[in-house]
Amino acid sequence: MTAHAVQTCGLTLEPLPLDVDRRFSIQLVESAPQEAEEIEVTLDEDDVDPIEDGKIDLGQYAVEQLALSLDPFPRKAGAAFVQPDEPAEISPFAALKALKPGGDPGRG
């Protein structure tokens, strides 16, 4: 599968182009026609999907592999998180003091 996608940097919100070139394989098993009797089928292989009516939906596999190829936390090269300075006064009323008419945010 090859794809071209664009993700957004989690820090700078800039677009990050991404080229995906990935090989994958799937295991399929042809399902037997249903009869009146109940038949229990156990498979030794994990993640084996049935072939129904002789058809296979490859789109779901391609979308799944593309989603697995995307970085869940994309970051632009060189982008770094800078912790903002903590306000001097941590209070739910600190912002209200600054709005007080004729008030000085430094006065208390």
Wavefront OBJ file of the C-alpha trace (Angstrom):
o trace
v 0.000 0.000 0.000
v 1.270 3.451 -0.831
v -0.382 6.666 0.318
v 0.314 10.350 0.794
v -1.234 11.936 3.885
v -0.935 15.203 5.782
v -1.030 15.303 9.573
v -1.011 18.331 11.869
v 1.883 18.948 14.275
v 0.610 18.699 17.842
v 2.771 21.641 18.948
v 2.931 24.128 16.086
v -0.302 23.105 14.282
v 1.622 23.151 10.985
v 0.884 20.536 8.304
v 3.246 17.554 8.211
v 3.296 15.606 4.936
v 3.662 11.840 5.289
v 4.367 9.208 2.654
v 3.346 5.642 3.516
v 4.835 2.675 1.690
v 3.868 -0.465 3.580
v 3.526 -4.125 2.738
v 1.067 -6.268 4.635
v -0.537 -9.659 4.292
v -3.860 -11.091 5.379
v -5.061 -14.640 5.883
v -8.468 -15.558 4.503
v -10.534 -18.714 4.768
v -13.423 -19.692 2.528
v -16.574 -20.210 4.572
v -18.561 -23.389 4.014
v -22.232 -23.115 3.008
v -24.565 -23.163 5.989
v -26.591 -26.338 6.406
v -29.460 -27.168 8.693
v -27.078 -28.657 11.239
v -24.881 -26.415 13.336
v -21.170 -26.859 12.629
v -18.529 -25.548 15.001
v -15.337 -24.440 13.297
v -12.222 -23.731 15.302
v -9.216 -22.152 13.655
v -5.679 -22.394 14.913
v -4.613 -19.178 13.229
v -5.253 -15.754 14.770
v -6.939 -12.991 12.787
v -8.351 -15.203 10.032
v -11.209 -13.540 8.120
v -13.762 -15.420 6.028
v -14.353 -15.084 2.297
v -18.087 -14.458 1.850
v -19.807 -15.156 -1.482
v -16.372 -15.403 -3.098
v -15.663 -11.717 -2.368
v -13.099 -9.972 -0.192
v -13.392 -6.359 0.984
v -9.777 -5.202 0.757
v -10.683 -1.601 1.572
v -11.092 -2.308 5.272
v -7.613 -3.838 5.421
v -6.013 -0.922 3.570
v -7.692 1.653 5.849
v -6.665 -0.306 8.940
v -3.028 -0.472 7.806
v -3.013 3.234 6.913
v -4.352 4.115 10.365
v -1.627 1.989 11.958
v 1.007 3.809 9.888
v 0.015 7.276 11.150
v 1.850 8.795 14.097
v -0.653 9.300 16.951
v 1.378 12.303 18.231
v 2.909 13.967 15.155
v 5.599 16.537 15.854
v 7.488 18.743 13.419
v 11.255 18.214 13.463
v 12.828 20.607 15.936
v 9.525 21.583 17.577
v 9.731 21.643 21.365
v 7.147 22.337 24.038
v 7.931 25.329 26.237
v 6.152 25.387 29.577
v 4.482 28.795 30.084
v 5.367 30.710 33.248
v 3.019 30.199 36.155
v 1.070 33.326 37.138
v 2.265 35.006 40.321
v -1.134 34.652 41.970
v -3.061 31.462 41.311
v -6.645 32.206 42.244
v -9.991 32.074 40.476
v -10.423 35.731 41.471
v -7.069 36.980 40.092
v -8.586 37.755 36.666
v -11.495 39.589 38.298
v -9.121 41.866 40.218
v -7.622 43.043 36.940
v -11.117 43.972 35.675
v -11.960 46.047 38.754
v -12.650 49.711 37.688
v -9.657 51.862 38.541
v -8.103 48.836 40.117
v -4.527 47.816 39.908
v -3.965 44.102 39.353
v -1.040 44.352 41.800
v -3.201 45.736 44.633
v -5.037 43.315 46.819
l 1 2 3 4 5 6 7 8 9 10 11 12 13 14 15 16 17 18 19 20 21 22 23 24 25 26 27 28 29 30 31 32 33 34 35 36 37 38 39 40 41 42 43 44 45 46 47 48 49 50 51 52 53 54 55 56 57 58 59 60 61 62 63 64 65 66 67 68 69 70 71 72 73 74 75 76 77 78 79 80 81 82 83 84 85 86 87 88 89 90 91 92 93 94 95 96 97 98 99 100 101 102 103 104 105 106 107 108
